[in-house]
């Protein structure tokens, strides 16, 4: 299968090539030239999540230059070695918990698949890589954990000063070895711009063998389609209905995975984006004019994105504004409402959610209370204890994998907004 740039000015590549390259030469993002159909999947014949992931992902690597089915199966077994529970809230509503991986956030799915894939690829090609990644919270920790100790790969993680939680920063900065963390005096958008500028510097990019682990990388996005196909089939088997997904959205990579799953024929009714006070997407839907802007700091910090990179992929999928409005729905949730929703959900359902999940939960309660829905829970609430615990009046139990990281010593380098400072 070929992958093409959203800007159509770069040559098509196979999946392996697109994953290693990260960003296309013309500055665009890689998308499939066609989408394989998932309507044939039968969960009764699939025994595990890694096996299901292989069934979804293998068609994207058909006739790949470097990876065969045996490689993809091994990567799936290595990457997806943790639970993916679909929790029933009531007879219509469920929650997909994506925080049971090593860093207690959904980013573990994409980061671990990408790390295993890249390690296998560079071993076959006898080369080295430098991964450059910007994070608004959870991405950096997941990437650092996934790539730590991977042979032939160095990682540089950029995060905005004062805009990640203390526990998130810990997950970014405790690794050492092949992982370097940089605290940027700016916003996530500044971090993201540094990454893009470095990639567009051809001499530097070639010298360092740069590749990306942000959600702009195809290798991050492809595995995110899997849990949408998986949970929609599981929901349909349990309840006989196609669910709508309500997704906390920042850089729109996770949401794009759901739209790709929908395009592939998964039993999904619709996809709804819940955003915080960064209202770039709802504003576009209302006005028809896309206006990226500086991000605003909120309690749901991993969603603090004013210029979502993966909107380019959604525009490629639904380029016409009328079609975009038909396929994409979005509502914003402010900080006070995030807090009241965390409190309300605990009091009414005895269920603890993080600020990001609270955005999606609020949209469900306000707009889809009587509809078949799956709220996507993207992070463990223990990562945001300073917000969550005062609201629910109790201590949130810390997962064991997170406990281990919190006891380690942090190391990071403070820099400005010039990408040359990290090389």
GIVENTA-V862612 format. One record per backbone hydrogen bond with DSSP energy under -1.0 kcal/mol. NH is the residue of the N-H (numbers start at 1). CO is the residue of the C=O. If there is no record, write none. Layout:
[[NH CO] [NH CO]]
This chain:
[[3 13] [4 31] [6 29] [8 5] [13 3] [18 14] [19 15] [20 16] [21 17] [22 18] [23 21] [24 28] [27 24] [31 4] [33 2] [38 264] [41 38] [45 42] [46 43] [52 48] [53 49] [54 50] [55 51] [56 52] [57 53] [58 54] [60 57] [61 58] [62 59] [64 61] [72 68] [73 69] [74 70] [75 71] [76 72] [77 73] [78 74] [79 75] [80 76] [87 95] [89 93] [90 93] [94 373] [95 87] [96 375] [97 85] [98 377] [104 101] [106 378] [108 105] [109 106] [111 107] [112 108] [113 109] [114 110] [115 111] [116 112] [117 113] [118 114] [119 115] [120 116] [121 117] [122 118] [123 119] [124 120] [125 121] [126 122] [127 122] [129 152] [130 209] [131 154] [132 211] [133 156] [135 158] [142 138] [143 139] [144 140] [145 141] [146 142] [147 143] [148 144] [150 147] [153 150] [154 129] [155 178] [156 131] [157 180] [158 133] [159 182] [161 184] [163 160] [169 165] [170 166] [171 167] [172 168] [173 169] [179 176] [180 155] [182 157] [183 413] [184 159] [185 415] [186 184] [191 187] [192 188] [193 189] [194 190] [195 191] [196 192] [197 193] [198 194] [199 195] [200 196] [202 200] [205 201] [206 202] [207 203] [208 204] [210 205] [211 130] [217 214] [220 217] [221 217] [222 218] [225 221] [225 222] [229 225] [230 226] [231 227] [232 228] [233 229] [234 230] [235 231] [236 232] [237 233] [238 234] [239 235] [240 236] [244 372] [245 270] [246 374] [247 272] [249 274] [256 252] [257 253] [258 254] [259 255] [260 256] [261 257] [262 258] [263 259] [264 260] [265 262] [266 261] [268 266] [269 243] [272 245] [273 329] [274 247] [275 331] [279 277] [283 279] [284 280] [285 281] [286 282] [287 283] [288 284] [293 306] [301 299] [303 300] [304 301] [305 303] [310 251] [311 308] [312 309] [314 310] [315 311] [316 312] [317 313] [318 314] [324 320] [325 321] [326 322] [327 323] [328 324] [331 273] [333 275] [338 334] [339 335] [340 336] [341 337] [342 338] [343 339] [344 340] [345 341] [346 342] [347 343] [348 344] [349 345] [350 346] [358 354] [360 356] [361 357] [362 358] [363 359] [364 360] [365 361] [366 362] [367 363] [368 364] [371 368] [373 92] [374 244] [375 94] [376 246] [377 96] [380 104] [383 380] [384 381] [387 384] [388 384] [389 385] [392 388] [393 389] [403 399] [404 400] [405 401] [406 402] [408 405] [411 173] [413 181] [415 183] [421 418] [422 419] [423 420]]
